[in-house]
Structure formats: structure tokens, C-alpha cells
């Protein structure tokens, strides 16, 4: 059994409220001790010692919203390639969306994902199952069987359920099986042919817009149904101030509700679309600056519980098109942490709150074993230089697709080493 000792580290563990200089001891696949108290344990005989020189050790990130092409679109991303990108970005666990081809709506597909991940992935891959068969919004899937097979949540991926009765039943069944409904809201009629945030800038570009209400109206419905059913509801990707207010009200009412946001919505705004740059065509669309600032405030005050990359690989054929014809989505596994650290370096959000939203909170919400440096927990952790600057270069991206919003961006904060169950799956020096 290999023993690793990380000394002189800044240990940040939101699950225990720790941000202190200390030591992390890893024995085999588990964390033996982490924090200032671990310095008093001494070095176990035969241990490999790493002097962190003040660099940070965090729980491995848990990315709760990752789209992967496999099965059906392996040219965009496979489970294996996504795991390599995740490891490089410090993501030790990811929740895979079910909108593949075929859709992950039965036990065989959940088992396929778990088997493929076991054989090819270097990080933990957890499948989410579809709420409705074929993602058609009508007939519900077999929640109990899917949950038993290993599905960690139920979601329609990029789709929104229009039928309120179906959503009510989904929340009720999910409650009975101890599962979470993870839903992305966009009214298809209000959004219609819109391709970016509705406003003056969209008018200047001559592009049809998507109003904020397209997100907020179905979200308000979902929150009402969550109150009614007492089901566990997660608003997957909110992007507007009115959505944040709605979530805050539901929480104040005692509803079992959490909210997530894409790091893109906190790092970028509609002006980044520039002159029809299709890598910035996202769903939800990049909003106005006041909404971006509202998202930062919602993260800081806890209204937003979880940050996600919303990793959505698209190839040249779907992105190198006129803006209105291009597919929405961007990759983000490799830049999730560094983009989030902008909020730390700017003084917008305390670092422990960022780490909590990237790791501890998603692990807790979806019942995963990571997100902590507690003694006895799986040794899923990352060593990070919070200050190291780096440039996002296309040729260094590990994802099969290259549609990043941060191409050419200068970021600050880099993952130096990623461990999953005590095994090193990424080292910057070997990259």
C-alpha cells in the first residue's frame, strides 16, 4: 500500500470548514489525515513525501453537468477523452448527461456507461438518467430500476419538460427513490429561434434574442411543484437575476431546492459574442453584465450552490457556421477551476466558497463519495498552484473537441497533480 505525505500545503476542505496550513496523508486509496493536525502524525515509514511549498490541496472537483458524445457521437468526445480532460482540470468525479444516442433511459445504457468508464476512464464517471423516455417529455422512465443500476440523478439534459403533470410526477417518484431532479429550464416558445440574450446588443448584431423570462417562467413552475411535492429539485443552470431571486424565495419557503450555474455565466457576458463568435453561442445564452454580477452575488450568498463547466463538445461541422446556424455549447472541463479562480483573484468570492461550489456541494447534493478531505474518504484530491499564470492553447486541449470560450485567454491558477483513489492520474510536468 503506497503512502503519500503532502507537507507544507494550504489545505482547504469546506466539508470541515478548514483553510489552514498543514499536511495531507494518503494511505492507499483513502485519506488518513488532512489539515494542521496531520503535521503531528509524523511521516509513516516508507512514505513518499511531497513538499507543496505553500501550494493548495483541495478536494477533487465534482462537475455535475458534463455532456459526452459516447455513445453515438464519439468523434466529439468519448468517456475516455472526457476523463483525460477532467483529470487535467482537477475534476475527479463527473456526472454525465443522458442526451446521447441512444438516450440513457434504460438500465442497459446506465450499465454501459459504468462499464465503459471502469475500463477506459481515469476519473469517476457517474451517469444521470433521463426523466422521460427518449427525452420526449411524455412517458417517464423506470426511476427505481435506473437508480438501482447506478444513476445518480434524473435530468433531460439540454431539454426542458413542458408538461407540468409529468414534472410533478417526476418530482414525486424521485422523492420516493431518494433521487434529485436536475432540470435545465428554457421555454421553447419564448426562446423560439433566439440565439443570444435578448437586448440592445442582439439588435445591433441583427440576431434574434432569448428573453430572461424564457428561463424564469418554467423555473418558477418547477419551484412551485417542488414545494407541492416536497421533492428534491436542482435548477441546473440559472443565468439571470430574476432566476436567482426565484430560487432564493423557494429556499426561504423551506423547499428542497438547490441551484447550479455554468462558470461561463459568471465569467463572461453577451459582449463576448463580439462579431458573431460561435464558440460563445451557449445555452443559456451569455447574459448582460448586470446578470453576470447578480450570478456572482448569488454564488457568494449561497443562492447558487453549485458551479459546473457545462462541458458540451461540438466539432468543426457544428461550430464553423453562421452564428444563428451553429450549435450551442462549449467545452469546459479543463478550464473550470482556473475560470472560477478569477472570482477569487478579483476578490469577488472567498476561495473556500468557490471550492465548496465546485466540489463539496455537488458531491453532497448527488450523494457522491468525493468532495471532502475527511479521514477515511476516498483520496480524490488535487494539488493546485493558485497563482501560476497560463495560456489556453488549442493544441494543448485534451478534449476531442476544441470549442472553448477561453481560447487564447490568460488564466491564473493551475492544477499540478490530480489523484483519484490515491492514484495519480495527472501531473502537470508530464503534460
HELIX and SHEET records of a PDB file:
HELIX    1   1 UNK A   36  UNK A   41  5                                   6    
HELIX    2   2 UNK A   79  UNK A   88  1                                  10    
HELIX    3   3 UNK A  107  UNK A  120  1                                  14    
HELIX    4   4 UNK A  133  UNK A  135  5                                   3    
HELIX    5   5 UNK A  143  UNK A  149  1                                   7    
HELIX    6   6 UNK A  164  UNK A  176  1                                  13    
HELIX    7   7 UNK A  188  UNK A  191  1                                   4    
HELIX    8   8 UNK A  200  UNK A  205  1                                   6    
HELIX    9   9 UNK A  213  UNK A  229  1                                  17    
HELIX   10  10 UNK A  241  UNK A  252  1                                  12    
HELIX   11  11 UNK A  263  UNK A  267  1                                   5    
HELIX   12  12 UNK A  270  UNK A  273  5                                   4    
HELIX   13  13 UNK A  278  UNK A  280  5                                   3    
HELIX   14  14 UNK A  289  UNK A  301  1                                  13    
HELIX   15  15 UNK A  316  UNK A  319  1                                   4    
HELIX   16  16 UNK A  323  UNK A  325  5                                   3    
HELIX   17  17 UNK A  336  UNK A  345  1                                  10    
HELIX   18  18 UNK A  351  UNK A  355  1                                   5    
HELIX   19  19 UNK A  356  UNK A  360  3                                   5    
HELIX   20  20 UNK A  361  UNK A  365  1                                   5    
HELIX   21  21 UNK A  394  UNK A  396  5                                   3    
HELIX   22  22 UNK A  428  UNK A  430  5                                   3    
SHEET    1   A 4 UNK A  30  UNK A  35  0                                        
SHEET    2   A 4 UNK A  18  UNK A  27 -1                                        
SHEET    3   A 4 UNK A   3  UNK A  13 -1                                        
SHEET    4   A 4 UNK A  48  UNK A  51  1                                        
SHEET    1   B 7 UNK A  30  UNK A  35  0                                        
SHEET    2   B 7 UNK A  18  UNK A  27 -1                                        
SHEET    3   B 7 UNK A   3  UNK A  13 -1                                        
SHEET    4   B 7 UNK A  56  UNK A  59  1                                        
SHEET    5   B 7 UNK A 381  UNK A 391 -1                                        
SHEET    6   B 7 UNK A 410  UNK A 420 -1                                        
SHEET    7   B 7 UNK A 423  UNK A 427 -1                                        
SHEET    1   C 4 UNK A 124  UNK A 127  0                                        
SHEET    2   C 4 UNK A  91  UNK A  96  1                                        
SHEET    3   C 4 UNK A  61  UNK A  67  1                                        
SHEET    4   C 4 UNK A 311  UNK A 312  1                                        
SHEET    1   D 2 UNK A 129  UNK A 130  0                                        
SHEET    2   D 2 UNK A 154  UNK A 155  1                                        
SHEET    1   E 4 UNK A 180  UNK A 183  0                                        
SHEET    2   E 4 UNK A 232  UNK A 235  1                                        
SHEET    3   E 4 UNK A 257  UNK A 262  1                                        
SHEET    4   E 4 UNK A 306  UNK A 308  1                                        
SHEET    1   F 2 UNK A 196  UNK A 197  0                                        
SHEET    2   F 2 UNK A 209  UNK A 210  1                                        
END                                                                             
